[in-house]
Amino acid sequence: MKEVIFVKNVFGLFLCLLFLCACSRTNDTNILKIGTDATYPPFEIIDTTTGELVGFDIDLMKEICKEISKKPEFIIVPFDGIIAGLKQKKYDAIISAMTITDERSKEVGFSKPYFLAGQSIVVREDNNSIKSLNDLINKKIGVQLGTTGEIEAKKILNVVVVSYDNISAAFIDLKNGRIDAIINDIPTNRLIVNQKGKMKIVGEPLTKECYGIAVRQEDKKLLELINCTLDKIQKNGIQRKLYRKWQIE
């Protein structure tokens, strides 16, 4: 009798484990894993007070996930390897102030644009010799590794390009005189210059660029869902509210 009860208990435990595994798999399909480089205010950054991941991109992706009935799970990765991680299926999508370029489009599928940006030059406040792109000759220029800022800097002849893992380190070196200028995205430049002081933006914007959300090229259904949702939140005013919240209008 004890043997029969034992077998029944084991069988019951086995069924419970199967049920739990099935539930786990079901829940996993409701999670959207998103890669982001949390070093790029006001789009994605760790709040030093709360330790939480915040920013325009983060709020935007949360709104998208709400509309498509997915739970967002953000995975923080360095920008230079963010596309490789997507292709290796470490996450399902990327939102990271990523400019849509022809080169990147060969590797990933991009959503329709959700933000218009561009590159600008930042120098120290007391620097009066650099006023435009032409004044960067023979200078040391800080950029973030793997970005369009790095691409633009490398187009300039006779300069030393210093690439950083995150743009915050470049701004520290600029303030301390270790580099002469930074080429980086306009919204981030404005925010850091306003917050940190002792720096200024000079010259005209160097480029016009559009940010997009990236997915694997084969994930056409997910891309369609993201695009439809972007259309919806642009029309219903949610995206405009996020622009105002993060002061990037």
ROSEMI-403713 format. One line per 5 residues: number of its first residue (from 1); their letters; for each residue x negated, y negated, z of C-alpha. Coordinates in steps of 0.2 Angstrom, whole numbers. Layout:
% residues N
NUM> A> X,Y,Z; ...
END
This chain:
% residues 249
1> MKEVI> 0,0,0; -14,-12,4; -22,-8,-12; -6,-13,-22; -5,-29,-12
6> FVKNV> -23,-33,-16; -21,-30,-34; -5,-41,-35; -14,-55,-25; -29,-54,-37
11> FGLFL> -17,-54,-52; -8,-69,-45; -24,-78,-42; -29,-74,-60; -13,-82,-67
16> CLLFL> -15,-97,-56; -33,-100,-63; -26,-98,-81; -13,-111,-77; -25,-123,-70
21> CACSR> -37,-121,-85; -22,-124,-97; -17,-140,-87; -35,-146,-88; -35,-144,-107
26> TNDTN> -19,-153,-109; -24,-167,-98; -41,-169,-107; -31,-172,-124; -24,-187,-115
31> ILKIG> -41,-195,-111; -49,-206,-124; -68,-207,-121; -76,-223,-126; -94,-228,-127
36> TDATY> -99,-245,-122; -115,-255,-118; -111,-264,-102; -124,-278,-104; -115,-290,-115
41> PPFEI> -104,-303,-107; -90,-308,-109; -86,-292,-119; -93,-278,-107; -102,-280,-91
46> IDTTT> -102,-273,-74; -95,-285,-61; -108,-287,-48; -95,-290,-34; -84,-275,-37
51> GELVG> -95,-264,-47; -82,-262,-60; -83,-262,-79; -75,-278,-85; -74,-289,-101
56> FDIDL> -64,-293,-116; -68,-277,-125; -63,-267,-110; -46,-275,-108; -43,-274,-126
61> MKEIC> -46,-255,-126; -35,-252,-111; -21,-261,-120; -24,-250,-135; -24,-234,-124
66> KEISK> -8,-239,-116; 1,-241,-132; -6,-224,-139; -2,-215,-122; -21,-211,-118
71> KPEFI> -31,-214,-102; -47,-223,-106; -63,-216,-99; -78,-228,-102; -95,-221,-104
76> IVPFD> -110,-233,-103; -124,-230,-115; -138,-241,-122; -133,-250,-138; -147,-243,-148
81> GIIAG> -141,-225,-147; -122,-229,-146; -118,-223,-164; -129,-207,-162; -119,-203,-146
86> LKQKK> -102,-205,-155; -108,-193,-169; -114,-180,-156; -96,-181,-149; -101,-188,-132
91> YDAII> -86,-199,-134; -72,-203,-146; -74,-221,-150; -85,-236,-147; -80,-253,-142
96> SAMTI> -96,-264,-138; -95,-281,-148; -101,-271,-163; -102,-280,-179; -95,-271,-194
101> TDERS> -109,-269,-207; -112,-259,-223; -126,-249,-215; -116,-244,-200; -100,-240,-211
106> KEVGF> -111,-226,-219; -111,-218,-202; -94,-222,-193; -77,-227,-197; -72,-245,-192
111> SKPYF> -56,-252,-187; -50,-268,-194; -59,-283,-186; -53,-289,-169; -65,-303,-166
116> LAGQS> -75,-316,-177; -92,-320,-171; -109,-324,-178; -127,-327,-173; -135,-343,-165
121> IVVRE> -152,-348,-158; -155,-352,-140; -170,-361,-133; -175,-369,-116; -167,-385,-112
126> DNNSI> -184,-395,-113; -188,-388,-130; -187,-401,-143; -197,-393,-157; -185,-379,-161
131> KSLND> -169,-387,-169; -165,-375,-183; -170,-358,-191; -185,-366,-200; -193,-371,-184
136> LINKK> -195,-353,-179; -210,-349,-189; -225,-343,-179; -213,-342,-163; -209,-327,-152
141> IGVQL> -190,-323,-154; -181,-312,-142; -167,-300,-148; -157,-285,-142; -163,-268,-149
146> GTTGE> -152,-262,-163; -141,-277,-165; -138,-289,-180; -147,-302,-170; -163,-291,-172
151> IEAKK> -159,-289,-191; -158,-308,-193; -174,-311,-183; -184,-299,-194; -178,-308,-210
156> ILNVV> -189,-323,-204; -207,-323,-210; -221,-326,-199; -212,-323,-182; -215,-311,-168
161> VVSYD> -199,-302,-164; -198,-295,-146; -184,-282,-144; -175,-279,-128; -164,-265,-121
166> NISAA> -152,-278,-115; -150,-296,-119; -150,-302,-101; -169,-297,-100; -172,-308,-115
171> FIDLK> -164,-323,-107; -174,-320,-91; -190,-321,-102; -184,-336,-111; -182,-346,-95
176> NGRID> -199,-340,-89; -207,-345,-105; -213,-328,-111; -203,-330,-128; -198,-346,-137
181> AIIND> -181,-342,-143; -167,-330,-144; -156,-325,-158; -140,-317,-152; -120,-317,-154
186> IPTNR> -113,-334,-151; -100,-330,-138; -112,-322,-127; -125,-336,-129; -112,-349,-124
191> LIVNQ> -107,-339,-108; -125,-336,-102; -131,-354,-107; -116,-361,-97; -118,-350,-82
196> KGKMK> -137,-350,-80; -142,-367,-86; -159,-374,-92; -156,-367,-110; -146,-374,-125
201> IVGEP> -140,-368,-142; -148,-376,-157; -144,-377,-175; -129,-371,-185; -123,-353,-184
206> LTKEC> -134,-341,-194; -120,-329,-199; -102,-325,-198; -98,-307,-192; -83,-297,-187
211> YGIAV> -82,-285,-173; -74,-268,-175; -70,-252,-165; -79,-237,-172; -74,-219,-173
216> RQEDK> -81,-204,-181; -78,-204,-200; -67,-188,-200; -56,-195,-186; -44,-204,-198
221> KLLEL> -28,-201,-187; -36,-209,-172; -42,-224,-183; -25,-226,-190; -18,-226,-172
226> INCTL> -30,-240,-167; -27,-250,-182; -8,-250,-180; -10,-254,-161; -22,-269,-165
231> DKIQK> -9,-275,-177; 5,-274,-164; -5,-283,-150; -11,-296,-162; 8,-300,-166
236> NGIQR> 15,-299,-148; 2,-311,-141; -8,-299,-130; -24,-302,-139; -22,-320,-138
241> KLYRK> -20,-319,-119; -36,-309,-118; -45,-322,-128; -39,-336,-116; -43,-325,-101
246> WQIE> -61,-322,-106; -63,-340,-114; -68,-334,-131; -56,-343,-142
END
